[in-house]
């Protein structure tokens, strides 16, 4: 089966990856494979399958990079927003979710 469509069913994904449909559903439930639920049916984007294959790849170049605590601390500091900007963000979120307690 070729991936000519951008959105596939779990059955089509199972055929493409040579897995059982139950395995595909388990990957979806476990959060390993991203899918959209429409009613009682799932649909999986082709990009999700490609990301899944990359994330589970045994190739050396696909490994997660490791960062030191110092690097993470520096990035968090650089990305910190001031209180005024944070307050504006909260107001926007509150306006978008008026029923929130």
C-alpha positions in Angstrom: 0.0 0.0 0.0 1.4 3.4 -0.9 0.8 6.5 1.2 -0.8 8.7 -1.5 -3.4 10.1 0.8 -2.6 12.5 3.7 -5.1 10.9 6.2 -5.4 7.2 6.9 -7.5 4.8 9.0 -5.9 2.6 11.6 -6.5 -0.4 9.4 -4.6 1.3 6.5 -1.8 2.3 8.9 -1.6 -1.3 10.2 -1.3 -2.6 6.6 1.4 0.0 5.7 3.5 -0.7 8.9 2.8 -4.5 8.7 1.2 -4.5 12.2 -2.1 -5.7 13.5 -4.8 -3.0 13.9 -4.8 -3.8 17.6 -1.2 -2.7 17.8 -2.0 0.6 16.0 -4.9 1.3 18.4 -2.6 0.5 21.4 0.0 3.0 20.0 -2.7 5.6 19.7 -4.0 5.0 23.3 -0.4 5.1 24.6 0.3 8.4 22.9 3.0 6.9 20.7 1.0 7.6 17.5 -0.9 10.8 17.1 -4.4 10.4 15.8 -7.6 12.5 15.5 -10.8 11.0 16.8 -13.9 11.7 14.7 -17.0 10.3 16.4 -15.9 6.7 17.1 -13.3 6.5 14.4 -9.6 7.5 14.4 -7.8 9.1 11.5 -4.0 9.3 11.3 -2.1 11.9 9.3 0.8 10.7 7.1 3.1 13.1 9.0 2.2 11.3 12.3 3.3 8.0 10.8 6.6 9.5 9.6 7.3 11.1 13.0 6.4 7.8 14.7 8.9 5.9 12.5 11.6 8.5 13.2 11.0 8.5 17.0 11.2 4.7 17.1 14.2 4.5 14.7 17.3 2.7 15.9 19.5 4.9 13.7 22.1 6.8 15.5 21.2 10.2 14.0 17.6 10.0 15.3 18.5 9.8 19.0 17.3 12.4 21.4 19.9 15.0 22.3 20.9 15.4 25.9 21.2 18.8 27.5 22.8 19.9 30.7 20.9 21.5 33.6 22.9 24.7 32.9 21.8 24.8 29.2 18.1 24.2 30.2 18.4 26.9 33.0 19.9 29.4 30.5 17.1 28.7 27.9 14.4 29.1 30.6 15.9 32.4 31.7 16.2 33.7 28.1 12.5 32.8 27.4 11.1 34.3 30.6 8.5 36.9 30.1 7.9 39.9 32.3 4.8 40.1 34.6 3.1 42.7 32.4 3.2 40.3 29.4 2.1 37.4 31.6 -0.9 39.4 32.8 -1.9 40.2 29.2 -1.6 36.5 28.3 -3.9 35.6 31.3 -6.5 38.1 30.2 -6.5 36.7 26.7 -6.9 33.2 27.9 -9.7 34.2 30.3 -11.5 35.9 27.5 -11.2 32.8 25.3 -12.5 30.6 28.2 -15.3 32.5 29.8 -16.9 29.5 31.5 -13.8 28.6 33.3 -14.1 28.7 37.1 
